[in-house]
Amino acid sequence: MTTEPTEHPTSTSLPFEPEGVTWTPVSRRLASARLTALALWLGPLLAVLVVLALTTGASWLWVPTGVLAALGLWGALLVPRQVRAMGYAERADDLLVRRGIMFRQLVVVPYGRMQYVDVSAGPFARRFGIASVQLHTASPATTASIDGLPPAEAARLRDRLASRGEARLAGL
């Protein structure tokens, strides 16, 4: 009985790490924005539960308070890791967008398939100095977005992707 040697995948052979790709990370300010949003949602709820538990003396109110506090702590630990896992890479023929820690995702968008590129920043994102770039392709199921870019980088990427998309579309 012979056994074939098993090959262990290297980091360059994994589907989420294409060979020869240099990833551009998103801004760390995205983590600050997401943590602030988490605090704005959980903080008042925690405060109300603590006040109710203290004023009423109902000991059962400490259970949802503890659960909410644990969720807040888990989110505070998870958000920075999620932001570090996000990035994009421009290649000659396509744009790669990756995200995720446990549930990883790699989206490859060929420049010739792009129809238009959106840049958006609401009041909250502007406060943190970040913007989002969303790519719309010929297929409605295939859209990619890059959150947490500095506004100047978002504008540069929008212009570059639009010009590359037009150049590839003209060649069809």
N, C-alpha and C positions, 0 to 999 in steps of 0.2 A: 504494500500500500504506500503510494507516494503522495506527498502533500505538496501543493504548489506554494511558493513563498507568498506571503501576504504583503501587500504594499501598504505602507502607512502614508496617508496623504500629508504632503508638506503644505506649508502655508501658501505657497504659490499655486498649488493644484486645487485648492478648495474653491468651490463655486462663488464664494463671497470675496475672494482675494485674487482677482485676475492678475496675471503676471505682467510686470512692468508698469503698473499703475501707481501714480503718485496721488494720494488723496489729499484734498483740501478740506480741512475741518471747518465746521460752522463756528460762529462766535460763541465764546463762553457766556456772553450776556444772555443768550437764550436760556441757559440754566437759571440765571438770576430771575429772568422774567417768569419762567415756569414755577420756580419756588415761591415767588411773590404771589402769583395767582393762586397757588396751593394754600398759602397762608391767608390770603384774603377770603377764601372759601371756608377753610377749616377753622380759622381763628375765631370768628364770631360764633360759629356753632359750638366750639369748645367752651367759649366764655359763657354762653347761655346755659349749657349743660352744667357747668361748674356752679354757676349762680343758683340754678334750680336745685341742684343737689345740696348745696349749703343752706339755702333758705328753707327748703321743705324738709330736709332731714331724711329724704327717701334714699336709702342706701343702694337701691337697684339702679339709680341714675348714674352711679359711678361706673357701671358696666359699659354703657354706650360711650361714656366719656373716655374710658380707657381704650376702647376699640377705636374711637376716632383719633385719639392721641397716637396709637400704634400705627394707624394708617398714615397719619401725617409724618411720623418718623420714617416709615418705610418709603414714602414718597420723597422725603428729603434726601434719603440715601440713594434712591433709584434715579432721580432726575439728572444729577450730574453725570452718571454713567451713561444714561441714554444719550445725552448731548455729546459726550465724547465719542460715542459710536456712530454719530452722524457725519456724513461727508459727501463730497462729490469729486468727480474727476472728469476733465475734458480730454477726450482722445481725438484722433484725427477724424473719425467718422461718426462718433456717438458721444453721448454724455452718460456717465454712470452716477447713480445716486444710491447711497446705502444708508441704512438705519437699522436699529434694533440690537438688542443684546441676546435675549432668549429667542425671540422670534425675529430672526434676521431677514432683511429684505434688500435685494439688489435690483434696481431698475435700470435697464439699458435703453436709452432713447436715441435712436438714429436721428441725426440732424435733418435728413431728408423727410422724415415723418412728422416733424414739428409743424404745427399750423400757426400757433401764436404763443407768446410768452407773456405772462402776467407778473407784475411786481406789485406787492401790496404791503401796507403797513398801517395798522390801525393805531388809535391813540396810545394804547398800552405798549405796542411794539415800538412806536416812535419814542416813547418815554425811555425805553431801554436802548434805543439806537440800533434797532434791528429791523429787517424786512424779510419778506418771503418771495421767492421766485417760483411760479408754477408754470409747468410746461404742458401744453395741450397738444395732443397728437391726433392723427387721422382716426385713431380708434378711441372711442369714448371711454373704454375700459382701461386704457393705458395713459395715465397722467402721472406726472412726477412733480413733487414739490420739494424745495430746499428752504427750510425755515432757518431763521437765525443768522442771516447774512448782514454785514454792515451795509447801509444804504448805498455807499459808493460801489461796493463789490456787487451788490444786486443789480445796479444800473449797468455796470461793466458786463456782467454775465448776460443780462437781458440783451444788450446790444450785440454782443459776440454771438450768442445763440441765434438771434434773429438773422444776422448776416450769414452765419453758417447754414442755417436752414434755407434761406433764399438761394444760396449758392448751390446747395445739394438739390433743391427743388428744380432749379433751372436746368440741371443736368439730366433730369428725367425725360 
